[in-house]
Amino acid sequence: GPAGSSVSALVQPERFHLVPQTVRWGRPLSRLGVGAYNRLQWAGDGPFPSPPASGGARGCWLLPATDGAALAIASRQTELTAAGWRLLTCSPGTVHSLTDKL
């Protein structure tokens, strides 16, 4: 970046969370400067994370980074949207038909 810039200047409100966390994606996502993060451990099983308050009035998108997370989001979309997450998904059957690793 430009001389004198700091990492804190790059911190954006949390607008997108890709799940589950991968070791390789955190830094490239932060460099986009659009508020995209990949630091939630949730992979689809167990309790899901609450959406961050810093997502603002528009909320925060929960985006899958794996087939398993995509299927979990589709299967639990009613719960996730009720909790405040924004989603782009479809029926679990459609998601399953599009997977290549399950």
N, CA, C and O atoms as a MOPAC input file, in Angstrom:
PM7 MOZYME 1SCF
protein

 N      0.81400 1    -1.18000 1     0.00000 1
 C      0.00000 1     0.00000 1     0.00000 1
 C      0.85300 1     1.23700 1     0.00000 1
 O      2.07800 1     1.13000 1    -0.05800 1
 N      0.25100 1     2.41800 1     0.06300 1
 C      0.98600 1     3.66400 1     0.07900 1
 C      1.79200 1     3.80400 1     1.36400 1
 O      1.43600 1     3.24600 1     2.40200 1
 N      2.88700 1     4.56000 1     1.27400 1
 C      3.72300 1     4.78600 1     2.44900 1
 C      2.89200 1     5.44100 1     3.53700 1
 O      2.10300 1     6.35100 1     3.28100 1
 N      3.08800 1     4.95100 1     4.76900 1
 C      2.37300 1     5.51600 1     5.90800 1
 C      1.01100 1     4.90000 1     6.15500 1
 O      0.37500 1     5.22000 1     7.15900 1
 N      0.53700 1     4.02300 1     5.27200 1
 C     -0.76500 1     3.40000 1     5.51600 1
 C     -0.61100 1     2.32700 1     6.57700 1
 O      0.46700 1     1.75700 1     6.73900 1
 N     -1.66800 1     2.05700 1     7.28600 1
 C     -1.62100 1     1.04600 1     8.33200 1
 C     -2.70300 1     0.01700 1     8.09900 1
 O     -3.66500 1     0.25600 1     7.37000 1
 N     -2.53500 1    -1.12400 1     8.72400 1
 C     -3.52800 1    -2.18500 1     8.59000 1
 C     -4.85900 1    -1.72900 1     9.14400 1
 O     -5.90300 1    -2.05800 1     8.58100 1
 N     -4.85000 1    -0.97300 1    10.24500 1
 C     -6.11100 1    -0.52900 1    10.84000 1
 C     -6.90900 1     0.34600 1     9.87900 1
 O     -8.13700 1     0.37600 1     9.95700 1
 N     -6.24200 1     1.05400 1     8.98200 1
 C     -6.94500 1     1.88200 1     8.00500 1
 C     -7.70900 1     1.02200 1     7.00700 1
 O     -8.62200 1     1.51200 1     6.34300 1
 N     -7.34700 1    -0.26300 1     6.89300 1
 C     -7.99700 1    -1.15100 1     5.94100 1
 C     -9.19100 1    -1.89000 1     6.53200 1
 O     -9.92200 1    -2.55200 1     5.79600 1
 N     -9.40700 1    -1.79500 1     7.83700 1
 C    -10.49900 1    -2.52000 1     8.47800 1
 C    -11.82900 1    -1.93900 1     8.00700 1
 O    -12.06300 1    -0.73400 1     8.09800 1
 N    -12.68000 1    -2.80100 1     7.51000 1
 C    -13.98200 1    -2.41700 1     6.98000 1
 C    -15.08200 1    -3.01400 1     7.85600 1
 O    -14.85200 1    -4.03000 1     8.51300 1
 N    -16.27000 1    -2.41000 1     7.88100 1
 C    -17.39200 1    -3.04700 1     8.57400 1
 C    -17.60900 1    -4.44800 1     7.99800 1
 O    -17.37300 1    -4.68300 1     6.81300 1
 N    -18.05100 1    -5.35400 1     8.82800 1
 C    -18.24100 1    -6.74500 1     8.41200 1
 C    -19.50300 1    -6.85700 1     7.55400 1
 O    -20.62000 1    -6.83700 1     8.07200 1
 N    -19.31200 1    -6.97200 1     6.24200 1
 C    -20.43500 1    -7.08200 1     5.30800 1
 C    -20.59300 1    -8.48600 1     4.76400 1
 O    -21.68600 1    -8.86600 1     4.34600 1
 N    -19.51500 1    -9.27000 1     4.75900 1
 C    -19.52300 1   -10.63400 1     4.23200 1
 C    -18.67100 1   -11.52300 1     5.13300 1
 O    -17.57100 1   -11.14200 1     5.53400 1
 N    -19.18600 1   -12.70500 1     5.44600 1
 C    -18.38000 1   -13.71200 1     6.13900 1
 C    -18.44400 1   -14.99700 1     5.32800 1
 O    -19.52400 1   -15.53100 1     5.07500 1
 N    -17.27900 1   -15.48700 1     4.92500 1
 C    -17.19000 1   -16.77500 1     4.23800 1
 C    -16.87000 1   -17.83100 1     5.27500 1
 O    -15.95700 1   -17.65900 1     6.08200 1
 N    -17.62000 1   -18.92900 1     5.26000 1
 C    -17.41800 1   -20.00300 1     6.23600 1
 C    -17.20200 1   -21.32200 1     5.51200 1
 O    -17.72400 1   -21.50400 1     4.41300 1
 N    -16.44500 1   -22.25100 1     6.09800 1
 C    -15.68500 1   -22.10300 1     7.33800 1
 C    -14.37500 1   -21.36500 1     7.09400 1
 O    -13.98900 1   -21.08400 1     5.95900 1
 N    -13.70700 1   -21.06200 1     8.20500 1
 C    -12.42600 1   -20.36300 1     8.12400 1
 C    -11.40800 1   -21.22900 1     7.38300 1
 O    -11.29400 1   -22.42700 1     7.63900 1
 N    -10.68300 1   -20.61700 1     6.48000 1
 C     -9.56800 1   -21.27300 1     5.80500 1
 C     -8.31500 1   -20.46100 1     6.09200 1
 O     -8.38600 1   -19.24100 1     6.24500 1
 N     -7.20500 1   -21.10500 1     6.16400 1
 C     -5.95600 1   -20.42500 1     6.49100 1
 C     -5.53900 1   -19.46600 1     5.38000 1
 O     -4.92300 1   -18.43600 1     5.65300 1
 N     -5.86100 1   -19.78300 1     4.16300 1
 C     -5.34600 1   -19.02800 1     3.02100 1
 C     -6.16500 1   -17.80100 1     2.62200 1
 O     -5.64800 1   -16.95900 1     1.88800 1
 N     -7.39600 1   -17.65900 1     3.05800 1
 C     -8.26300 1   -16.63500 1     2.49400 1
 C     -8.33300 1   -15.32800 1     3.27300 1
 O     -8.73700 1   -14.31200 1     2.70800 1
 N     -7.95700 1   -15.31600 1     4.54100 1
 C     -8.13700 1   -14.13000 1     5.37200 1
 C     -7.50300 1   -12.87200 1     4.82300 1
 O     -8.17900 1   -11.85700 1     4.65800 1
 N     -6.22500 1   -12.92500 1     4.54100 1
 C     -5.50700 1   -11.73400 1     4.06200 1
 C     -5.99400 1   -11.28100 1     2.68300 1
 O     -6.24900 1   -10.09100 1     2.49700 1
 N     -6.13400 1   -12.19500 1     1.70300 1
 C     -6.64100 1   -11.72500 1     0.39400 1
 C     -8.03200 1   -11.08800 1     0.49300 1
 O     -8.30800 1   -10.10800 1    -0.19900 1
 N     -8.90100 1   -11.62600 1     1.33600 1
 C    -10.22500 1   -11.02800 1     1.49100 1
 C    -10.13200 1    -9.63000 1     2.09100 1
 O    -10.82500 1    -8.71400 1     1.64700 1
 N     -9.28000 1    -9.46500 1     3.09800 1
 C     -9.16400 1    -8.14100 1     3.71600 1
 C     -8.61200 1    -7.11900 1     2.73600 1
 O     -8.95400 1    -5.93900 1     2.81500 1
 N     -7.77000 1    -7.55300 1     1.82200 1
 C     -7.19600 1    -6.63800 1     0.83100 1
 C     -8.22900 1    -6.14200 1    -0.17700 1
 O     -8.00600 1    -5.12800 1    -0.83800 1
 N     -9.34000 1    -6.83300 1    -0.30400 1
 C    -10.38700 1    -6.37700 1    -1.21400 1
 C    -10.99700 1    -5.05200 1    -0.75800 1
 O    -11.47600 1    -4.26500 1    -1.57500 1
 N    -10.97400 1    -4.81600 1     0.54600 1
 C    -11.49600 1    -3.56800 1     1.08000 1
 C    -13.00500 1    -3.42700 1     1.00400 1
 O    -13.52200 1    -2.31100 1     0.94900 1
 N    -13.72400 1    -4.56000 1     1.00100 1
 C    -15.18400 1    -4.51700 1     0.90300 1
 C    -15.87100 1    -5.05200 1     2.15400 1
 O    -17.09200 1    -5.21400 1     2.16800 1
 N    -15.10000 1    -5.32500 1     3.20000 1
 C    -15.68700 1    -5.85400 1     4.42700 1
 C    -15.92400 1    -7.34900 1     4.37600 1
 O    -16.86300 1    -7.84400 1     4.99900 1
 N    -15.08400 1    -8.08800 1     3.63800 1
 C    -15.20300 1    -9.54900 1     3.54100 1
 C    -14.19400 1   -10.19300 1     4.48400 1
 O    -13.02300 1    -9.81500 1     4.51300 1
 N    -14.66300 1   -11.16900 1     5.25200 1
 C    -13.82400 1   -11.83200 1     6.25000 1
 C    -14.00700 1   -13.34100 1     6.17700 1
 O    -15.02000 1   -13.84300 1     5.69100 1
 N    -13.00700 1   -14.04200 1     6.66800 1
 C    -13.02500 1   -15.50600 1     6.68900 1
 C    -12.38500 1   -15.96000 1     7.99800 1
 O    -11.31500 1   -16.56800 1     8.00900 1
 N    -13.07000 1   -15.64900 1     9.10700 1
 C    -12.51000 1   -15.98000 1    10.40800 1
 C    -13.47300 1   -16.73100 1    11.32300 1
 O    -13.16600 1   -16.95100 1    12.49500 1
 N    -14.62400 1   -17.12300 1    10.80500 1
 C    -15.58400 1   -17.89900 1    11.59900 1
 C    -15.30800 1   -19.38200 1    11.42100 1
 O    -15.12400 1   -19.85200 1    10.29800 1
 N    -15.27900 1   -20.11600 1    12.51600 1
 C    -14.97100 1   -21.54300 1    12.47500 1
 C    -16.15700 1   -22.39700 1    12.01000 1
 O    -15.96000 1   -23.55900 1    11.65600 1
 N    -17.35100 1   -21.86900 1    12.00100 1
 C    -18.54800 1   -22.67500 1    11.73000 1
 C    -18.47700 1   -23.32500 1    10.34900 1
 O    -18.26600 1   -22.66400 1     9.33200 1
 N    -18.66100 1   -24.64600 1    10.35400 1
 C    -18.61700 1   -25.39300 1     9.09200 1
 C    -19.97000 1   -26.01600 1     8.77600 1
 O    -20.09000 1   -26.81300 1     7.84600 1
 N    -20.99000 1   -25.65000 1     9.55300 1
 C    -22.32300 1   -26.15400 1     9.27600 1
 C    -22.92800 1   -27.00900 1    10.35700 1
 O    -24.14300 1   -27.20600 1    10.37700 1
 N    -22.11600 1   -27.52400 1    11.25600 1
 C    -22.65500 1   -28.35000 1    12.32800 1
 C    -22.59300 1   -27.58600 1    13.64600 1
 O    -21.74600 1   -26.71300 1    13.83700 1
 N    -23.49300 1   -27.92700 1    14.53700 1
 C    -23.53000 1   -27.24900 1    15.82800 1
 C    -24.14800 1   -25.87200 1    15.72000 1
 O    -24.67700 1   -25.49100 1    14.67500 1
 N    -24.07300 1   -25.13000 1    16.81300 1
 C    -24.66100 1   -23.78400 1    16.80600 1
 C    -23.96700 1   -22.88200 1    15.79500 1
 O    -22.74600 1   -22.93000 1    15.64700 1
 N    -24.73600 1   -22.07300 1    15.11200 1
 C    -24.14900 1   -21.16600 1    14.13400 1
 C    -23.81500 1   -19.84600 1    14.81600 1
 O    -24.39900 1   -19.50600 1    15.84400 1
 N    -22.87200 1   -19.10400 1    14.23900 1
 C    -22.47700 1   -17.82500 1    14.83400 1
 C    -23.54800 1   -16.75600 1    14.63400 1
 O    -24.31300 1   -16.79100 1    13.67100 1
 N    -23.58300 1   -15.82300 1    15.54900 1
 C    -24.47400 1   -14.67400 1    15.39000 1
 C    -23.86700 1   -13.71300 1    14.39000 1
 O    -22.64500 1   -13.59900 1    14.30200 1
 N    -24.70300 1   -13.02200 1    13.63800 1
 C    -24.15200 1   -12.03300 1    12.70800 1
 C    -23.51200 1   -10.88500 1    13.48600 1
 O    -23.97500 1   -10.54000 1    14.57300 1
 N    -22.46600 1   -10.29800 1    12.94300 1
 C    -21.79600 1    -9.20500 1    13.64700 1
 C    -22.64700 1    -7.94200 1    13.67800 1
 O    -23.38600 1    -7.65500 1    12.73500 1
 N    -22.53900 1    -7.20800 1    14.74600 1
 C    -23.27200 1    -5.94200 1    14.86500 1
 C    -22.74400 1    -4.90600 1    13.89000 1
 O    -23.47000 1    -3.99000 1    13.50400 1
 N    -21.48000 1    -5.04200 1    13.48800 1
 C    -20.87900 1    -4.03800 1    12.60600 1
 C    -21.34300 1    -4.16800 1    11.15800 1
 O    -20.88900 1    -3.41300 1    10.29800 1
 N    -22.24200 1    -5.11500 1    10.87500 1
 C    -22.75900 1    -5.24900 1     9.52200 1
 C    -23.66900 1    -4.10600 1     9.12500 1
 O    -23.97100 1    -3.92300 1     7.94600 1
 N    -24.10500 1    -3.33900 1    10.10700 1
 C    -24.94700 1    -2.17600 1     9.83000 1
 C    -26.38700 1    -2.55400 1     9.56500 1
 O    -26.78700 1    -3.70200 1     9.76000 1
 N    -27.15600 1    -1.59200 1     9.12500 1
 C    -28.58300 1    -1.77800 1     8.89600 1
 C    -28.86000 1    -2.80500 1     7.80400 1
 O    -29.89900 1    -3.46400 1     7.81900 1
 N    -27.94200 1    -2.93900 1     6.86800 1
 C    -28.13600 1    -3.89200 1     5.77200 1
 C    -27.83200 1    -5.31600 1     6.19500 1
 O    -28.22400 1    -6.25400 1     5.50100 1
 N    -27.15500 1    -5.50500 1     7.29400 1
 C    -26.81300 1    -6.84700 1     7.75000 1
 C    -25.54100 1    -7.36700 1     7.10200 1
 O    -24.86700 1    -6.66200 1     6.35200 1
 N    -25.23600 1    -8.61000 1     7.41000 1
 C    -24.00900 1    -9.23700 1     6.94600 1
 C    -24.36600 1   -10.51800 1     6.18800 1
 O    -25.19300 1   -11.30900 1     6.64100 1
 N    -23.73900 1   -10.70600 1     5.04700 1
 C    -23.95900 1   -11.89900 1     4.22700 1
 C    -23.12400 1   -13.05800 1     4.75800 1
 O    -21.94400 1   -12.88500 1     5.06100 1
 N    -23.72600 1   -14.22900 1     4.87000 1
 C    -23.03300 1   -15.46000 1     5.23400 1
 C    -22.88800 1   -16.27500 1     3.95300 1
 O    -23.87600 1   -16.74000 1     3.38400 1
 N    -21.64800 1   -16.44100 1     3.51000 1
 C    -21.37000 1   -17.08200 1     2.22800 1
 C    -20.58000 1   -18.36700 1     2.42900 1
 O    -19.62200 1   -18.37900 1     3.20200 1
 N    -20.95600 1   -19.44800 1     1.75100 1
 C    -20.23400 1   -20.70900 1     1.91100 1
 C    -18.93000 1   -20.73400 1     1.12000 1
 O    -18.85700 1   -20.24900 1    -0.00900 1
 N    -17.89900 1   -21.31400 1     1.74400 1
 C    -16.61400 1   -21.49500 1     1.07300 1
 C    -16.36200 1   -22.96300 1     0.75100 1
 O    -15.35100 1   -23.30000 1     0.13600 1
 N    -17.28000 1   -23.84000 1     1.16400 1
 C    -17.16500 1   -25.27600 1     0.88300 1
 C    -18.54600 1   -25.82400 1     0.54200 1
 O    -19.56500 1   -25.19400 1     0.82600 1
 N    -18.56500 1   -27.00100 1    -0.06900 1
 C    -19.84900 1   -27.66000 1    -0.36300 1
 C    -20.62200 1   -27.93800 1     0.91800 1
 O    -21.83700 1   -27.74700 1     0.96100 1
 N    -19.92700 1   -28.38700 1     1.96400 1
 C    -20.58100 1   -28.69800 1     3.23300 1
 C    -21.22900 1   -27.47600 1     3.85600 1
 O    -22.34700 1   -27.55300 1     4.36400 1
 N    -20.53700 1   -26.35700 1     3.82000 1
 C    -21.10900 1   -25.12200 1     4.35600 1
 C    -22.30000 1   -24.67000 1     3.51400 1
 O    -23.28500 1   -24.17600 1     4.06300 1
 N    -22.22800 1   -24.82900 1     2.20000 1
 C    -23.34500 1   -24.45700 1     1.32300 1
 C    -24.58600 1   -25.28400 1     1.64800 1
 O    -25.69800 1   -24.75700 1     1.69100 1
 N    -24.39300 1   -26.56900 1     1.87400 1
 C    -25.51800 1   -27.43700 1     2.21700 1
 C    -26.08600 1   -27.07900 1     3.58700 1
 O    -27.30400 1   -27.07200 1     3.77100 1
 N    -25.21700 1   -26.78400 1     4.54700 1
 C    -25.68200 1   -26.40000 1     5.88700 1
 C    -26.45800 1   -25.09100 1     5.84800 1
 O    -27.49400 1   -24.96700 1     6.50000 1
 N    -25.97300 1   -24.12000 1     5.09600 1
 C    -26.68000 1   -22.84300 1     4.97700 1
 C    -28.04600 1   -23.05100 1     4.32800 1
 O    -29.03700 1   -22.47900 1     4.78200 1
 N    -28.11000 1   -23.85700 1     3.28300 1
 C    -29.39700 1   -24.13700 1     2.62800 1
 C    -30.34600 1   -24.86000 1     3.57500 1
 O    -31.53900 1   -24.55800 1     3.60700 1
 N    -29.83000 1   -25.80500 1     4.34100 1
 C    -30.66000 1   -26.59000 1     5.25500 1
 C    -31.15800 1   -25.76500 1     6.44200 1
 O    -32.23100 1   -26.03300 1     6.98300 1
 N    -30.38000 1   -24.76900 1     6.84100 1
 C    -30.72500 1   -23.98700 1     8.04000 1
 C    -31.05900 1   -22.53600 1     7.70400 1
 O    -30.94800 1   -21.65500 1     8.55600 1
 N    -31.47100 1   -22.29100 1     6.45500 1
 C    -31.69600 1   -20.91400 1     6.02400 1
 C    -32.76200 1   -20.18400 1     6.82800 1
 O    -32.63900 1   -18.97900 1     7.04500 1
 N    -33.79700 1   -20.87100 1     7.27400 1
 C    -34.83900 1   -20.21200 1     8.06300 1
 C    -34.26700 1   -19.71000 1     9.38500 1
 O    -34.51800 1   -18.57200 1     9.78300 1
 N    -33.49600 1   -20.56100 1    10.06500 1
 C    -32.87100 1   -20.17000 1    11.33100 1
 C    -31.86500 1   -19.03700 1    11.14000 1
 O    -31.82900 1   -18.08400 1    11.91900 1
 N    -31.05900 1   -19.15500 1    10.10000 1
 C    -30.00700 1   -18.16700 1     9.86100 1
 C    -30.58600 1   -16.79100 1     9.53000 1
 O    -30.09900 1   -15.77600 1    10.03000 1
 N    -31.61800 1   -16.75400 1     8.69400 1
 C    -32.22300 1   -15.45900 1     8.36300 1
 C    -32.96000 1   -14.88400 1     9.57000 1
 O    -32.96500 1   -13.66900 1     9.76900 1
 N    -33.57600 1   -15.73900 1    10.36900 1
 C    -34.25100 1   -15.26500 1    11.58100 1
 C    -33.24500 1   -14.66900 1    12.56600 1
 O    -33.57900 1   -13.75100 1    13.31400 1
 N    -32.02000 1   -15.18600 1    12.56800 1
 C    -30.97200 1   -14.66800 1    13.45000 1
 C    -30.38200 1   -13.36000 1    12.92700 1
 O    -29.68800 1   -12.65800 1    13.66300 1
 N    -30.65100 1   -13.02600 1    11.65900 1
 C    -30.17500 1   -11.76100 1    11.10700 1
 C    -29.16200 1   -11.86900 1     9.98600 1
 O    -28.70700 1   -10.84700 1     9.47200 1
 N    -28.79400 1   -13.09700 1     9.58800 1
 C    -27.85900 1   -13.26000 1     8.47200 1
 C    -28.57600 1   -12.99000 1     7.15800 1
 O    -29.76500 1   -13.28200 1     7.03100 1
 N    -27.87600 1   -12.44500 1     6.19300 1
 C    -28.36200 1   -12.34600 1     4.81900 1
 C    -27.76900 1   -13.52900 1     4.06700 1
 O    -26.59800 1   -13.86000 1     4.25100 1
 N    -28.56500 1   -14.15900 1     3.22900 1
 C    -28.14600 1   -15.38100 1     2.53700 1
 C    -28.46800 1   -15.29500 1     1.05200 1
 O    -29.40300 1   -14.61600 1     0.62900 1
 N    -27.66800 1   -16.00300 1     0.28600 1
 C    -27.94800 1   -16.25300 1    -1.12200 1
 C    -27.86800 1   -17.76500 1    -1.26500 1
 O    -26.77900 1   -18.32700 1    -1.37900 1
 N    -29.02600 1   -18.42300 1    -1.25700 1
 C    -29.05200 1   -19.88500 1    -1.26500 1
 C    -30.31300 1   -20.36500 1    -1.96100 1
 O    -31.07500 1   -19.56500 1    -2.50200 1
 N    -30.52700 1   -21.65300 1    -1.94600 1
 C    -31.71400 1   -22.26600 1    -2.53800 1
 C    -32.04200 1   -23.50700 1    -1.72100 1
 O    -31.58200 1   -23.63400 1    -0.58700 1
 N    -32.81800 1   -24.41100 1    -2.27000 1
 C    -33.20400 1   -25.60300 1    -1.51500 1
 C    -31.99300 1   -26.51000 1    -1.28500 1
 O    -31.07400 1   -26.54000 1    -2.10300 1
 N    -31.99200 1   -27.25000 1    -0.16900 1
 C    -30.88900 1   -28.18400 1     0.07600 1
 C    -30.71300 1   -29.19600 1    -1.05900 1
 O    -29.58600 1   -29.57400 1    -1.37600 1
 N    -31.81200 1   -29.63500 1    -1.67000 1
 C    -31.71200 1   -30.59200 1    -2.78200 1
 C    -30.96600 1   -30.01900 1    -3.97700 1
 O    -30.15200 1   -30.69800 1    -4.60300 1
 N    -31.25500 1   -28.76500 1    -4.28200 1
 C    -30.54400 1   -28.11100 1    -5.38700 1
 C    -29.07700 1   -27.95100 1    -5.07400 1
 O    -28.22600 1   -28.20300 1    -5.92700 1
 N    -28.76400 1   -27.53100 1    -3.84800 1
 C    -27.35900 1   -27.37500 1    -3.44500 1
 C    -26.65200 1   -28.72300 1    -3.53600 1
 O    -25.53800 1   -28.80900 1    -4.05200 1
 N    -27.29000 1   -29.76200 1    -3.04200 1
 C    -26.67100 1   -31.09200 1    -3.08100 1
 C    -26.39600 1   -31.53500 1    -4.53300 1
 O    -25.36400 1   -32.14100 1    -4.81900 1
 N    -27.31600 1   -31.22700 1    -5.42000 1
 C    -27.11500 1   -31.63500 1    -6.82100 1
 C    -25.95600 1   -30.89100 1    -7.48000 1
 O    -25.41800 1   -31.35000 1    -8.48800 1
 N    -25.57200 1   -29.75000 1    -6.91800 1
 C    -24.48200 1   -28.96300 1    -7.48300 1
 C    -23.12600 1   -29.26200 1    -6.86100 1
 O    -22.10200 1   -28.79000 1    -7.35600 1
 N    -23.10700 1   -30.03800 1    -5.78600 1
 C    -21.84600 1   -30.32000 1    -5.11500 1
 C    -21.01500 1   -31.30300 1    -5.92800 1
 O    -21.53300 1   -32.07600 1    -6.73500 1
 N    -19.72000 1   -31.24700 1    -5.68900 1
 C    -18.84200 1   -32.20400 1    -6.36900 1
 C    -17.99700 1   -33.01300 1    -5.40400 1
 O    -17.15700 1   -33.80800 1    -5.82700 1
 N    -18.21500 1   -32.81300 1    -4.08000 1
 C    -17.38000 1   -33.51000 1    -3.10900 1
 C    -18.17700 1   -34.26200 1    -2.04600 1
 O    -17.58700 1   -34.98600 1    -1.24400 1
 N    -19.48100 1   -34.11300 1    -2.01900 1
 C    -20.29300 1   -34.75800 1    -0.97800 1
 C    -20.75100 1   -36.13500 1    -1.41300 1
 O    -21.44400 1   -36.82100 1    -0.66200 1

